[in-house]
């Protein structure tokens, strides 16, 4: 397992914000202690040419300037553009490592799956997984599948990859919940809305069905938006998954004969480091 991580992603925060440095600061040492054989790499910053496949020049300019908060959830942090570049770069690097038959995970912040081509929102500034998918298509892959099991709908990813015949996107998410999208499927977009407090076995069955349907697309590369906020004790939603369920997700990936990379999205409980370790360890075998 290769972990792409840059400790500079801890350098910004707002008091009381759920997307806080501790999410990563507590996870990295736990993984290093328990999994000493895993390889850690510092990601490069995403080049602007890769960003422009997913985002407009106006959007990049707005993130660079960060003149005011983008919304109540998405502050204009100092140097947020550089932080977002490194997070997007880690997603690209993880996808490229996967194409070289490595299992790779991006342990970075900020997350990305809510950012649209023209809007930062929901803690997200650049659409990391969409950027990585489009980079893969530009360089080596014919078809890319994206499996998003974050508790919130990946609206930004959806908006960027919709109607691209070389990408299949699936999102399993609580509905209703932020951002209020993801109720219907269309074209290359498969949405799996899950009601609040759905029994965990039913939720797991939906996630498995979503993954199996993606595999029918016969992708060259599978990218995973790995959010851990569907955990039963997460403070932002009302879902019911337990630690063992994330192990199941990892086991499913381990059994696939498809290059796969995963990128951290959400997950705001105190148990996040344990959930990530459980998922990655099961995936790594």
N, C-alpha and C positions, 0 to 999 in steps of 0.2 A: 504493500500500500504506500502510495506517495501522498504526502500532505503538503499542499501549497499554502504557505502562511508567511505573513510579514507582520512583525509585532507593531509596526507603525499604525496598523489599523485600530490600535487601542487609544490613539492620541486625541480623539474627539469624544465629547459627551455632553449631555444636558442632564442636570439633576432630575431624577424621577422618570426619565425616559426609559421605556421598556427595552429599546434597542441600545443596550449599554455595553461598555467595554468588557464587563465581567463575563458576558456570554462567551467570549473568546479567551479572556485571561484565565478563566478557571478550567477551560477545556484543554488548552494546549499542554499545560504541565501534566494533567492527568493522562493524556494520550502518550506523552513522552515517557512517563514513568511506567505505564502498563504495557506499552507496545514498543520496546526499545529497538526492535528490528525494522520498524517503519522508517521510511526515508522522508526527510523534511527538505523542502526546496522553497527558496524565496521567489515569488513570481515577478515577472517583469510588468511594467505598466503597459496597458493596452495601447496600441498605436491609434492615432486619430482615424486612419483609414478603416480600421476595424469598427470603430464607433459609428462612423458615418453610414455603415450598412444598416444600422438599427435606429440611429438618431439623426435629427436635423441639425444643421449648423447653428440655428437659433437656440436649440436646446443646449448644445455644448457650450455656447457662449453664456447662457444663463447660469449654468452650473459653475463655470469658471468665475463669473462675477460674484455669484452668491450674494446679491445685493440685499435680499430680504428672504425671510423664511418662505419655503415653497408651499407649505400648508402647515396646519397645527402639528402634524406628525413628523414633518420633514424639514428640520431647521437648516438655515444657511450657515453651516459650520465653517470656520476658517480652514482653508486648504481642502475643502470637501472634494473638489475636482480631482486633486492628486490622490486622495483616499479612494475615490470611486474608480479612478484609472487602475489602481493596483488591484482592486477587487475584480474588475472586469478582466484585467490581465491574468489573474489567477484562474478565472473560469476558462479563458482561452488556453492557458498552459495545461490545465487539467484535461481539457478535451483533446489537446494534441498528445499528451502522455497516454491517454486512453487509446488513441489511434495507433500508438506504438505498443499496444498490448499490455499496458500497465493499468492497474486500478488506481484512480486518482480522485482526491477530494480537496475542494477549496475551503479552507477554514479561515474565512475573511469576513469583514464587514466594510462598507454597508452591503445589505442584501440588494436584490435587484428586480424581482419578478413583478413588482407593481409599476415600475418606471416605463412609461410609453415613449414613443419616438419624440414627443414634444413636451412631456410633463414628468417632473419628479414628484413622487407621492408615496405614501405608505412606507416611510423609512428608506425608500429606494431612489437612487439618483440616475444610475445607468442600468440598463437591462442586461445583467451579466450573462444569463444563460442564452438569451437571444443573440447577443453579440458572439458568444462562443459557437452557437449553432451556425450562424451565417459565416463565421470565419472558417468553420469546417467545410461548409459547402463550397467556399471560394478556393479551398486548397486541396482537398483530398476526398471528401465524402460525396456520395451521390444522394443519399437519403439520411436524414437525422430525425430521431424521435425524441421527444421531451416528455418526461413523466414527472409531474409536479404533485407531490403529496403534502405540500404545505397546507395548513388549515384554512388559509385564505386563497381566494381565486387568483391565479396568476394573470391578471388582466393585462398587465404591460406586455408580458411575453405573448399572450394571445393577440393583442393588437398589432404587434410587430410581425409575427409569423403568419397571420391569417392569410389564407388563399395562396400560400407558397406551396406548390405541389411537391416540393422536395422535403417538406417538414410535416411531421404529424405531432400534434400537441394534445396531451391529456392532462386535465387538472381535476383532482379530487379535493373537495373543499366544503367547508360549512356554508350552508345557504338557508336562511339569510344570515349575512355577516358582511363585514367590510371586505371589499369595496362595493358590494351590492351587485356585482356582475357574475356571470358564469352560470346562468340558469339554463341556457340552451346550447346545443351543439350545432355546428354548421361547417361545411366544407372540410378542411383538414383539422378542425378544432373539435375535440371531444371533451365535453364538460360533464362532470359527475357530482352534482350538488348533493350534499349529505345534510340532513336536518340536524339541528342541535340535539345533543344527547342520544343520537342514534347508537344502539348497542354496538359494542366494539367488534364483535364477530361480523356483523353486517357491514360495518365500515371497512374492515379488512377484506371482505369478499369484493366490495366495490373497487378497492385499490388493486386487487389482483386482476379483476376483470379489465380494468383500465390498462394495466400493463400488458396483459395477454392480447388485447385488441391492438395495442401499439406494435407488438411483435409481428402482426399480420402485414404491417407496412414494409417488413423486411429491411429495417434500417441498417446502415453501415456503422452507425454510432448512436448510442443511447445516452442522453444527458438527463440528469436527475436534479430537479429543484427540491432539495432535501430540507423541508421545514419540519420542525419537531413540535409545533404548537398544537397539533391534534392530540397531544398528551393530555390525560385526564386532569392534571393539576395545572395546566397552563392558564394564566390569568386573563387572556384576551378572548378566548372563545369557550364554547361549551361542548367539547368533544370528549371521547371516552377511551382513546387508545392507551395502552399500558406499555411498559418498557419491552416486554416480549413481542409486541406487535412490530416494533421497529426492527427487532431481530429477524422477524419473518421477512420484512422488506429486504433486509440485507441478504438473507438466504436466497430469496428469489433472484437477486442480481448475481449472486455467486454461481448459480446454476445456468446462467445465460452464456451463450457462446457469441457474445456481441461486445465490442469495445464499449466500455461504460465509464463515465465520469460523473461525479456528483458535486453540487455546489450548495453550501449552507445558505438557507433562506431564513425562515423564522424559527421561533422556539424561545420562550421567555420565562420558563419555569426555572427554579433553582436546580432541577435535575437535568438540565440540558447537557452538561458534560457526560453524564452517565448514558443518556439517550444516544448521543453521538457515538460514544464508545461501543455501545451495544450494536448499533446499526453497522458501523464500520467493521467491527470484529466479525460479525456474522457474514458480511459481504466478503471479507478477506479470507474467511475460513480458518 
